[in-house]
Structures are given as C-alpha cells and as structure tokens.
Amino acid sequence: MKKTSIVVLLVALLLIGCGSLEQHNLYDNDRQIEGEGNSYSRSNYSQNVNGNRLYLNIGFMDGMDTIWEYNANSESSVAIDYDISLKSGKAKLVLITPDGDLSTIAEATKAEAFSGSSDISVNKGRYRIKLVTENAKFELNLSASEGELGFD
C-alpha cells in the first residue's frame, strides 16, 4: 500500500509540473498563442470591467488569456489604449487576426511601467487580443473603442 501511495504521489507531482511547464513555454510559441484556447495559472488577482475599460491587478500569472474580442462586420478602425506596470516576469499583448496572423501590440520583459495606444484596422472577421505572460506580476488598464473586454 505504501508503494502505491508513493507512485500515485509521484505521478500527481509530475502531472502538475508538466502543466506548469506547458504554460511557461507558451510565451514564445506563436502557434499556441494563435489558437482558440487559453491556458494559464494565476493567483492573487482582481479585475474590473467598466464599459470599454478593463483593469487587472495580477499577483502572479503564467500563460495566456483572451482579454478582447471583436467581430467586425465591415472595414473599420478600433482604438486600443493601454497602461502596463510590470513588477516582475514578462507580459505582452498580442493581436490575432481572422487569418491567424499575430502582431505584438505591447511587450514588457523587465520591471517597467508604460502607456501606449494602437489603431487597429479591421476587415470583416473575428479579432482577438491575448494577454501572454511568463511568471508575471503586473497591473494592466486596457480600453477598446469596440468589442468585448474580459478576463476569464
């Protein structure tokens, strides 16, 4: 019985470790980032969505989550404004087009605070912004003139 318990414990630890490793390896993996799914580990966080503004205060996050989505019916432009205060780790905002093309809107790889804006030209189709992190502690304010903001 004791051997069985030890084997079960070791398998459980291995699976937990592999899950963390998978999330940790997402940061530079464009193929996984462009996919439909989200995968993350996070703790000590709060969020507030107020109209077209999303505020996040994250004590720890490793992985990715879709934080903005817009289904464009025609050609137009969407204004995105952001404030990022990275305390540790890495964080980036990545735009994903309907064709699966990726472009980095903003990225912080060291402790820093900065603001910016981006006008995104859209055609008909679904556009997304993913927040991608690696061992990150940060605050984020994001606003968008169109679309839905949220944090699962």
C-alpha positions as CSV (number, residue, x, y, z in Angstrom):
1,M,0.0,0.0,0.0
2,K,2.9,2.4,0.8
3,K,4.5,1.8,-2.6
4,T,1.2,2.5,-4.4
5,S,0.7,5.8,-2.4
6,I,4.3,6.9,-3.3
7,V,3.7,6.1,-7.0
8,V,0.4,8.0,-7.1
9,L,2.0,11.0,-5.4
10,L,4.9,11.0,-7.9
11,V,2.6,10.8,-10.9
12,A,0.5,13.6,-9.5
13,L,3.5,15.8,-9.0
14,L,4.8,15.0,-12.5
15,L,1.5,16.0,-14.0
16,I,1.3,19.2,-12.0
17,G,4.8,20.1,-13.0
18,C,4.1,19.3,-16.7
19,G,1.1,21.6,-16.7
20,S,3.2,24.5,-15.3
21,L,5.9,23.8,-17.9
22,E,3.4,23.9,-20.7
23,Q,2.1,27.3,-19.6
24,H,5.7,28.5,-19.1
25,N,6.6,27.6,-22.6
26,L,3.6,29.5,-24.2
27,Y,5.3,32.9,-24.1
28,D,7.2,32.5,-27.4
29,N,5.0,29.9,-29.0
30,D,3.0,31.7,-31.7
31,R,1.3,28.6,-32.8
32,Q,-0.3,28.0,-29.4
33,I,-1.0,31.7,-28.9
34,E,-3.0,32.0,-32.1
35,G,-5.2,29.0,-31.1
36,E,-8.6,29.3,-29.7
37,G,-7.8,28.0,-26.2
38,N,-6.4,29.8,-23.2
39,S,-4.1,28.2,-20.7
40,Y,-2.9,29.9,-17.5
41,S,-2.0,29.6,-13.9
42,R,-2.7,32.7,-11.8
43,S,-3.2,33.8,-8.2
44,N,-3.9,36.9,-6.2
45,Y,-5.7,38.8,-8.9
46,S,-8.6,41.2,-9.2
47,Q,-10.3,42.6,-12.2
48,N,-12.9,45.3,-13.1
49,V,-14.6,45.8,-16.4
50,N,-16.4,49.1,-16.7
51,G,-17.9,49.7,-20.1
52,N,-15.0,49.8,-22.6
53,R,-12.2,49.6,-19.9
54,L,-10.6,46.6,-18.3
55,Y,-8.5,46.9,-15.2
56,L,-6.4,43.9,-13.9
57,N,-4.2,43.6,-10.9
58,I,-2.3,40.3,-11.0
59,G,-0.2,38.9,-8.2
60,F,1.0,36.0,-10.4
61,M,0.2,34.8,-13.9
62,D,1.9,32.3,-16.2
63,G,0.2,31.5,-19.5
64,M,-2.3,33.3,-21.8
65,D,-5.9,34.5,-21.8
66,T,-8.1,36.3,-24.3
67,I,-8.9,39.7,-22.9
68,W,-10.6,41.4,-26.0
69,E,-12.7,40.1,-28.9
70,Y,-14.3,41.9,-31.8
71,N,-16.4,40.5,-34.6
72,A,-16.1,43.2,-37.3
73,N,-19.0,43.3,-39.8
74,S,-17.1,45.7,-42.2
75,E,-13.9,47.6,-42.7
76,S,-13.3,50.0,-39.8
77,S,-10.7,51.0,-37.1
78,V,-10.6,50.2,-33.4
79,A,-8.7,52.3,-30.9
80,I,-6.8,50.4,-28.2
81,D,-5.2,52.3,-25.2
82,Y,-3.2,50.6,-22.5
83,D,-1.2,51.2,-19.4
84,I,1.1,48.4,-18.1
85,S,3.0,48.3,-14.9
86,L,5.1,45.2,-14.8
87,K,6.7,44.4,-11.5
88,S,8.3,41.1,-12.4
89,G,8.3,38.5,-15.2
90,K,7.2,39.2,-18.8
91,A,3.9,40.3,-20.3
92,K,2.7,41.1,-23.8
93,L,-0.5,42.0,-25.6
94,V,-0.8,40.1,-28.9
95,L,-3.4,40.9,-31.7
96,I,-4.7,37.8,-33.6
97,T,-6.4,38.5,-36.9
98,P,-9.1,36.3,-38.5
99,D,-6.4,34.7,-40.7
100,G,-4.4,33.7,-37.6
101,D,-1.7,36.4,-38.1
102,L,-0.1,37.6,-34.9
103,S,1.3,41.0,-34.0
104,T,2.6,42.2,-30.7
105,I,0.9,45.4,-29.6
106,A,3.0,45.9,-26.4
107,E,5.6,43.9,-24.5
108,A,7.4,44.3,-21.2
109,T,10.3,42.0,-20.4
110,K,11.6,43.8,-17.3
111,A,10.1,45.7,-14.4
112,E,8.8,48.9,-16.0
113,A,5.6,51.0,-16.5
114,F,4.5,52.4,-19.8
115,S,1.4,53.5,-21.8
116,G,0.5,53.4,-25.4
117,S,-2.2,53.3,-28.0
118,S,-2.8,51.5,-31.2
119,D,-5.3,52.0,-34.0
120,I,-6.2,48.6,-35.4
121,S,-7.5,48.5,-39.0
122,V,-10.1,45.7,-39.2
123,N,-11.9,44.0,-42.1
124,K,-14.8,41.6,-41.7
125,G,-14.0,38.8,-39.2
126,R,-13.1,38.0,-35.7
127,Y,-10.2,39.8,-34.0
128,R,-8.7,38.9,-30.5
129,I,-6.1,40.3,-28.1
130,K,-4.4,37.8,-25.8
131,L,-2.5,38.7,-22.7
132,V,0.5,36.4,-22.7
133,T,2.7,36.2,-19.5
134,E,5.6,34.4,-18.0
135,N,5.9,34.4,-14.2
136,A,4.4,37.9,-14.2
137,K,3.2,40.3,-11.5
138,F,1.6,43.4,-13.1
139,E,-1.3,45.9,-13.4
140,L,-3.0,46.5,-16.7
141,N,-5.5,49.1,-17.9
142,L,-6.9,48.4,-21.4
143,S,-9.6,50.2,-23.2
144,A,-11.1,49.5,-26.7
145,S,-13.5,51.6,-28.7
146,E,-15.2,48.4,-30.0
147,G,-15.6,44.8,-29.0
148,E,-15.8,42.9,-25.7
149,L,-13.3,43.1,-22.9
150,G,-13.0,40.4,-20.2
151,F,-10.7,38.1,-18.2
152,D,-11.8,34.5,-17.6
